[in-house]
Amino acid sequence: MEEHIVIIGNGISGVTAARHIRKLSDTEPSSAQAKKITIISAETEYFFSRTALMYVYMGHMTFKHTQPYENWFWKKNKINLKNAYVTTVDTSTKTLFFSEGDTLQYDKLIIATGSKPNKFGWPGQDLKGVMGLYHKQDLENLETCAPNNQVCKRAVIVGGGLIGIELCEMLSSRNIPVTFLVRESSFWNSVLPDGESQMINRHIKHHHIDLRLSTNLKEIKADDNGKVKSVIIEETGEEIICDMVGLTAGVSPNIDFLKDSKIETEKGVKVNRYLETNIKDVYAIGDCAEQHEAIGQRPSIEAVWYTGRMMGEVVAQTICGNRMPYSPGHWFNSAKFFDIEYQTYGWVHGSKGRPDYEVHFHWKHEDDTKCITVAYNKNTNAFLGINTFGIRMRHETFNKWLNEKRDVDFVIKHLGEANFDPEFYKRYEKAILLAYKSSNETATTI
């Protein structure tokens, strides 16, 4: 008899789990029992790359191009797709209840429902013309509310994270004026060291974005048709006339449908290192999973694409008879701030929450679009991590150096080995090494 594996959510985590369960169950002797796989999603019928939504709006690709697999892929690989919204999970009978009134039985359940945009109870936050940038429906709303600068004469973006700056870039690509409200005193300074954050402030302004730092939203006002007409600033009472508001003040696990279930939740679905919940045969992965104990310095909830993919691979092994812990290794991430590419490897803390032992060497190019920050232990000189802006570096190289526990002198001296830029790009390792030597000489004479 087939074992029915049901996955709620068709993002990168859920789809990766389905693909690997199918592959393992078809090839591994340890998982000889046949497996029926069903993926449930209320958002879209087929999996798409969420990170590519901005490029659809900017005209670089169509939505079809965001789908990594052809539509026939799912049937060929015996993965059933169900377009439905789960309202309730009854773990005692292993039954899912849907908004349309039908039900579905499972043998094992994987919750991979991802995130939803944060809302903080602002008056007017549910008006027409207010949206996030997370779901396909957000892209459709954006095309309706901000197709061009005639329909949308100004947009206001609330929240200074990665999604916020993506939305700024998208709207700017259609020549729509943007006001960017950032609560912090400098962009993303909870993550970035001061020198990097200040550089990105300047870069945002260089792209003609009206950046308002240390600024909070008070309310969103409606016109007579229930659509956005303006926002009010908390600090000054200023009214900014606009046709669209983007709420990008972070995300939270999308788990409201579990509130009446026996599955343990806090901010997310609580899981152990094996991604198991408190209920037998129920697992959680991706943005909606919350570790009981954080792994190293990682946050207990990791809303990152690559960690979601890794969790999908790990849970597939466990379900197919090879119980495996989630061990993500050294932290890394990447992003883009308009024209500047950003990478981080290991730990480079921002101005908040930096350990006493962590010190930084910072180098910035004179063109104000390239910099690096190397973090190291002031007591042992051990290399802790690196941020790079505008210079591509190799993940494998830094991962190796972190594993080998190299010191900061070694890393700076061998930085060229990590360079990933094409052959004819300018290289900056000599300038960085000179600056590092100079900073050390200065530090010695003080």
C-alpha positions as MATLAB code, in Angstrom:
seq = 'MEEHIVIIGNGISGVTAARHIRKLSDTEPSSAQAKKITIISAETEYFFSRTALMYVYMGHMTFKHTQPYENWFWKKNKINLKNAYVTTVDTSTKTLFFSEGDTLQYDKLIIATGSKPNKFGWPGQDLKGVMGLYHKQDLENLETCAPNNQVCKRAVIVGGGLIGIELCEMLSSRNIPVTFLVRESSFWNSVLPDGESQMINRHIKHHHIDLRLSTNLKEIKADDNGKVKSVIIEETGEEIICDMVGLTAGVSPNIDFLKDSKIETEKGVKVNRYLETNIKDVYAIGDCAEQHEAIGQRPSIEAVWYTGRMMGEVVAQTICGNRMPYSPGHWFNSAKFFDIEYQTYGWVHGSKGRPDYEVHFHWKHEDDTKCITVAYNKNTNAFLGINTFGIRMRHETFNKWLNEKRDVDFVIKHLGEANFDPEFYKRYEKAILLAYKSSNETATTI';
ca = [
       0.000    0.000    0.000;
       1.262    3.466   -0.906;
       2.350    5.852    1.849;
       0.773    9.245    1.196;
       3.154   12.192    1.711;
       1.301   15.528    1.674;
       3.189   18.815    1.439;
       1.399   22.114    2.168;
       3.194   24.794    0.164;
       4.780   24.766   -3.292;
       7.739   27.076   -2.670;
      11.379   26.051   -2.871;
      11.210   24.051    0.397;
       8.121   21.987   -0.427;
       9.075   21.328   -4.036;
      12.629   20.319   -3.104;
      11.232   17.880   -0.528;
       8.851   16.386   -3.119;
      11.574   15.991   -5.765;
      14.007   14.314   -3.371;
      11.380   12.033   -1.827;
      10.432   10.861   -5.304;
      14.066   10.340   -6.289;
      14.954    8.487   -3.083;
      11.804    6.372   -2.957;
      12.379    5.239   -6.548;
      16.072    4.391   -6.123;
      16.904    3.584   -2.485;
      16.322    0.026   -1.161;
      15.753    1.456    2.350;
      12.597    3.205    1.163;
      11.041    0.334   -0.729;
       7.488    1.292    0.241;
       5.855    3.127   -2.655;
       5.079    6.767   -1.974;
       2.248    8.909   -3.240;
       3.174   12.615   -3.132;
       0.716   15.521   -3.145;
       1.689   19.204   -3.080;
      -1.027   21.673   -2.028;
      -0.929   25.394   -2.833;
      -3.551   28.123   -2.850;
      -1.221   30.609   -4.557;
      -0.315   29.088   -7.924;
      -0.787   25.749   -9.603;
       2.901   25.390  -10.490;
       6.105   26.164   -8.605;
       7.812   29.419   -9.551;
      10.947   31.244   -8.422;
       9.751   33.864   -5.945;
      13.005   35.827   -6.179;
      12.363   36.381   -9.902;
       9.080   38.285   -9.456;
      10.846   41.643   -9.606;
      12.351   40.817  -12.998;
       8.923   40.054  -14.457;
       7.693   43.522  -13.488;
      10.908   45.082  -14.822;
      10.375   43.375  -18.181;
      13.434   41.118  -18.079;
      11.349   37.934  -18.253;
       7.769   36.704  -18.379;
       6.086   34.858  -15.512;
       6.440   31.602  -17.456;
      10.204   32.060  -17.323;
      10.052   31.952  -13.500;
       8.855   28.322  -13.602;
      11.950   26.062  -13.502;
      10.016   22.979  -14.602;
       7.739   22.361  -17.562;
       4.126   21.556  -16.693;
       4.587   17.922  -17.730;
       7.363   17.470  -15.143;
       4.944   16.863  -12.263;
       2.938   14.109  -13.906;
       6.058   12.411  -15.221;
       7.525   12.350  -11.705;
       4.248   11.209  -10.121;
       3.836   14.353   -8.016;
       0.185   15.334   -7.655;
      -0.693   19.039   -7.491;
      -3.784   20.345   -5.700;
      -4.780   24.005   -5.906;
      -6.596   24.561   -2.594;
      -6.473   26.433    0.720;
      -6.034   24.412    3.918;
      -8.195   25.744    6.757;
      -7.640   23.073    9.420;
      -5.236   20.221   10.198;
      -6.622   17.378   12.344;
      -3.566   15.396   13.414;
      -5.573   12.824   15.380;
      -7.227   11.552   12.175;
      -4.442   12.755    9.811;
      -6.959   14.814    7.842;
      -6.663   18.158    6.054;
      -9.780   20.302    5.646;
     -10.051   22.729    2.732;
     -11.943   26.001    2.282;
     -14.084   24.386   -0.434;
     -15.350   21.790    2.057;
     -13.404   18.743    0.851;
     -10.794   16.797    2.827;
      -7.592   14.829    2.254;
      -5.935   12.064    4.288;
      -2.162   11.890    4.774;
       0.303    9.429    6.252;
       3.083   11.976    6.646;
       2.637   15.759    6.497;
       5.228   18.412    5.613;
       4.296   22.013    6.410;
       6.139   24.346    4.020;
       3.823   27.364    3.909;
       6.515   30.030    3.899;
       6.014   33.606    5.052;
       3.531   36.441    4.872;
       4.307   40.207    4.955;
       4.185   41.857    8.359;
       1.405   44.305    9.154;
       1.493   46.331   12.358;
      -2.069   47.507   12.632;
      -1.582   50.737   10.699;
      -4.894   52.467    9.911;
      -5.579   51.884    6.218;
      -3.194   48.945    5.816;
      -5.851   46.905    3.964;
      -6.906   49.587    1.472;
      -6.808   49.061   -2.295;
      -3.345   49.939   -3.494;
      -1.572   48.616   -0.374;
       0.497   45.480   -0.987;
       3.646   43.543   -0.215;
       5.977   41.834   -2.648;
       5.868   38.156   -1.876;
       3.068   36.372   -3.713;
       2.184   36.168   -7.395;
      -0.977   38.072   -6.488;
       1.237   40.965   -5.310;
       2.765   41.114   -8.786;
      -0.706   41.197  -10.325;
      -1.793   43.969   -7.914;
       1.327   45.928   -8.776;
       0.510   45.759  -12.492;
      -2.969   47.100  -11.703;
      -1.976   49.869   -9.273;
       1.390   50.889  -10.727;
       1.570   49.963  -14.410;
       3.239   53.302  -15.270;
       3.869   56.813  -13.962;
       0.576   58.104  -15.342;
      -1.542   55.771  -13.205;
       0.867   55.869  -10.237;
       2.304   59.343   -9.780;
       4.102   58.394   -6.541;
       4.614   55.247   -4.477;
       5.554   55.033   -0.807;
       7.533   52.010    0.415;
       7.483   51.244    4.138;
      10.303   49.127    5.579;
      14.035   49.153    5.033;
      14.899   45.549    4.213;
      15.774   43.640    1.058;
      12.195   43.435   -0.257;
      11.790   47.178    0.239;
      14.806   48.062   -1.867;
      13.740   45.545   -4.542;
      10.365   47.265   -4.782;
      12.092   50.652   -5.027;
      14.175   49.378   -7.945;
      11.137   47.881   -9.670;
       9.062   51.051   -9.510;
      12.043   53.195  -10.448;
      12.484   51.088  -13.602;
       9.086   52.439  -14.770;
       9.993   56.009  -13.788;
       7.545   56.041  -10.875;
       8.735   58.420   -8.116;
       9.334   56.588   -4.832;
       9.466   57.726   -1.220;
      11.193   55.127    0.965;
      10.345   55.197    4.691;
      13.019   53.506    6.807;
      12.516   53.283   10.568;
      16.228   52.873   11.307;
      18.762   55.726   11.295;
      20.576   54.105    8.352;
      19.492   51.507    5.792;
      19.576   47.906    7.119;
      21.964   48.889    9.907;
      20.653   46.048   12.053;
      22.528   43.760    9.635;
      25.203   45.885    7.959;
      28.163   47.609    9.636;
      27.973   51.397    9.567;
      30.315   52.022    6.610;
      28.364   49.655    4.346;
      24.972   50.935    5.447;
      26.026   54.549    4.797;
      27.295   53.614    1.329;
      23.956   52.024    0.461;
      22.125   55.139    1.752;
      24.075   57.199   -0.771;
      23.478   54.652   -3.534;
      19.711   54.679   -2.956;
      19.663   58.486   -3.165;
      21.859   58.353   -6.274;
      19.000   56.463   -7.928;
      16.644   59.371   -7.157;
      14.776   57.572   -4.381;
      13.378   59.925   -1.709;
      14.964   58.085    1.233;
      13.537   59.082    4.633;
      15.587   57.645    7.498;
      14.381   57.493   11.128;
      10.854   57.795    9.755;
       7.756   55.829   10.731;
       4.371   55.409    9.082;
       1.418   56.671   11.140;
      -1.517   55.898    8.839;
      -2.612   55.356    5.256;
      -5.491   57.545    4.110;
      -8.195   56.589    1.588;
      -9.988   58.458   -1.159;
     -13.759   58.273   -1.666;
     -13.400   54.944   -3.500;
     -11.513   53.172   -0.716;
      -8.165   53.453   -2.498;
      -4.878   54.837   -1.193;
      -4.559   58.611   -1.531;
      -1.769   59.461    0.938;
       0.292   58.467    3.968;
       0.893   60.380    7.192;
       4.358   60.467    8.756;
       4.467   59.691   12.495;
       7.224   62.104   13.493;
       6.149   65.253   11.637;
       2.524   64.722   10.625;
       3.537   65.359    6.990;
       1.089   64.023    4.398;
       2.633   62.440    1.296;
       0.224   62.096   -1.636;
       0.605   58.714   -3.330;
      -1.266   56.110   -5.375;
       0.363   52.989   -3.961;
       1.903   51.841   -0.669;
       4.312   48.902   -0.437;
       4.467   47.272    2.989;
       7.856   45.586    3.211;
       8.530   45.691    6.966;
       9.707   42.081    7.125;
       7.824   38.787    7.027;
       6.405   36.285    9.529;
       5.688   32.535    9.271;
       2.433   31.810    7.450;
       0.859   29.495   10.048;
      -2.531   31.005   10.986;
      -4.326   27.880    9.751;
      -2.612   25.833   12.503;
      -3.930   27.845   15.472;
      -6.558   25.234   16.411;
      -4.340   22.216   15.768;
      -2.228   20.244   18.248;
       0.949   21.186   16.397;
       3.206   23.300   18.629;
       3.792   26.811   17.322;
       5.339   30.022   18.595;
       6.437   32.517   15.945;
       6.713   29.546   13.598;
       6.110   25.793   13.709;
       8.443   24.456   16.397;
      10.824   21.756   15.138;
      13.840   19.822   16.374;
      17.099   19.350   14.471;
      15.384   16.676   12.360;
      12.651   19.164   11.357;
      10.106   17.068   13.281;
       7.244   18.745   15.122;
       5.755   17.584   18.439;
       3.290   15.427   16.457;
       4.479   12.141   14.971;
       4.663   12.134   11.148;
       4.365   15.952   10.922;
       7.366   18.016    9.793;
       7.967   21.708    9.036;
      10.564   23.248    6.718;
      11.519   26.591    5.228;
      10.421   30.046    6.378;
       7.625   28.702    8.586;
       9.858   26.382   10.663;
      11.253   27.575   13.992;
      14.083   25.680   15.673;
      13.589   24.946   19.380;
      17.213   25.996   19.827;
      18.942   28.204   17.280;
      21.856   26.604   15.415;
      24.982   28.555   16.344;
      24.445   32.242   15.616;
      21.745   31.561   13.043;
      18.251   32.899   13.770;
      15.743   30.271   14.917;
      13.630   31.124   11.825;
      15.598   31.317    8.578;
      13.641   33.067    5.837;
      16.332   32.427    3.216;
      16.004   30.662   -0.142;
      18.977   28.330    0.159;
      18.194   27.177    3.715;
      14.665   26.310    2.588;
      16.123   24.171   -0.189;
      18.497   22.466    2.259;
      15.652   21.693    4.675;
      13.682   20.132    1.820;
      16.603   17.823    1.006;
      17.114   16.878    4.664;
      13.469   16.078    5.442;
      13.288   13.920    2.302;
      16.121   11.765    3.640;
      14.327   11.294    6.976;
      11.006   10.421    5.350;
      12.748    7.894    3.126;
      14.355    6.023    6.024;
      17.662    7.864    6.473;
      16.962   10.064    9.539;
      19.167   13.109    9.064;
      19.685   16.290   11.146;
      19.557   19.736    9.570;
      23.157   21.024    9.619;
      23.387   24.121    7.422;
      27.089   24.881    7.978;
      28.536   28.386    7.738;
      26.160   31.268    7.138;
      26.102   32.856    3.698;
      23.705   35.027    1.749;
      23.570   37.349   -1.226;
      21.421   40.236   -2.442;
      21.442   43.214   -4.765;
      21.011   46.914   -3.980;
      20.198   48.469   -7.366;
      23.599   48.164   -9.161;
      25.598   46.829   -6.205;
      25.842   43.084   -5.582;
      26.232   41.991   -1.961;
      27.596   38.742   -0.532;
      28.252   37.664    3.033;
      30.095   34.614    4.358;
      30.474   33.693    8.025;
      29.465   36.381   10.534;
      29.916   40.109   10.137;
      27.627   41.785   12.642;
      26.045   45.192   12.176;
      26.227   48.024   14.654;
      23.714   46.263   16.914;
      24.504   43.023   18.712;
      28.172   42.823   17.745;
      30.165   40.653   20.204;
      32.917   42.452   22.151;
      35.615   40.276   20.582;
      34.574   41.055   16.978;
      36.477   43.819   15.185;
      36.329   44.885   11.534;
      38.705   45.878    8.783;
      36.776   47.997    6.270;
      37.925   49.050    2.802;
      35.949   51.188    0.373;
      36.800   52.073   -3.221;
      36.874   55.746   -4.147;
      33.930   55.286   -6.557;
      31.680   54.592   -3.511;
      30.147   51.428   -5.018;
      32.635   48.779   -3.857;
      33.728   47.815   -0.383;
      34.574   44.873    1.840;
      34.363   44.352    5.584;
      36.374   41.556    7.180;
      35.407   40.497   10.699;
      37.937   38.836   12.990;
      38.509   38.005   16.636;
      40.639   40.745   18.216;
      42.051   38.291   20.768;
      43.020   35.436   18.426;
      43.030   37.093   14.954;
      40.700   34.277   13.775;
      38.775   35.085   10.592;
      35.047   35.287   11.396;
      33.432   36.448    8.158;
      33.403   38.854    5.235;
      30.926   41.146    3.483;
      31.620   42.140   -0.115;
      29.885   44.849   -2.153;
      30.474   45.193   -5.883;
      33.195   42.504   -5.947;
      32.207   38.896   -6.544;
      33.817   36.287   -4.335;
      33.763   32.488   -4.250;
      31.583   30.816   -1.630;
      33.663   27.629   -1.673;
      36.869   29.495   -0.843;
      35.517   31.287    2.211;
      33.740   28.137    3.374;
      37.101   26.322    3.205;
      38.920   29.071    5.113;
      36.246   29.136    7.821;
      36.494   25.337    8.152;
      40.299   25.597    8.353;
      39.986   28.358   10.996;
      42.332   30.662    9.072;
      43.434   33.969   10.608;
      42.665   37.389    9.179;
      46.222   37.932    7.881;
      45.997   34.784    5.759;
      42.591   35.773    4.353;
      43.640   39.297    3.352;
      46.908   38.040    1.817;
      45.102   35.350   -0.223;
      41.983   37.330   -1.090;
      42.743   37.058   -4.800;
      42.133   33.296   -4.637;
      38.505   33.985   -3.716;
      37.890   36.505   -6.515;
      35.098   35.414   -8.853;
      35.046   38.353  -11.269;
      35.655   37.620  -14.981;
      39.174   37.812  -16.351;
      39.076   41.372  -17.665;
      37.362   42.973  -14.674;
      39.438   45.249  -12.491;
      40.835   43.621   -9.372;
      41.249   45.344   -6.021;
      43.202   42.882   -3.871;
      46.459   44.932   -3.938;
      44.675   48.083   -2.791;
      42.890   46.123   -0.061;
      46.158   44.563    1.170;
      47.894   47.962    1.256;
      44.995   49.455    3.220;
      45.079   46.535    5.647;
      48.832   46.879    6.218;
      48.430   50.611    6.702;
      45.634   50.130    9.238;
      47.763   47.656   11.191;
      50.774   50.016   11.216;
      48.540   52.844   12.424;
      47.041   50.627   15.110;
      50.562   49.605   16.233;
      51.783   53.193   16.659;
      48.676   54.399   18.563;
];
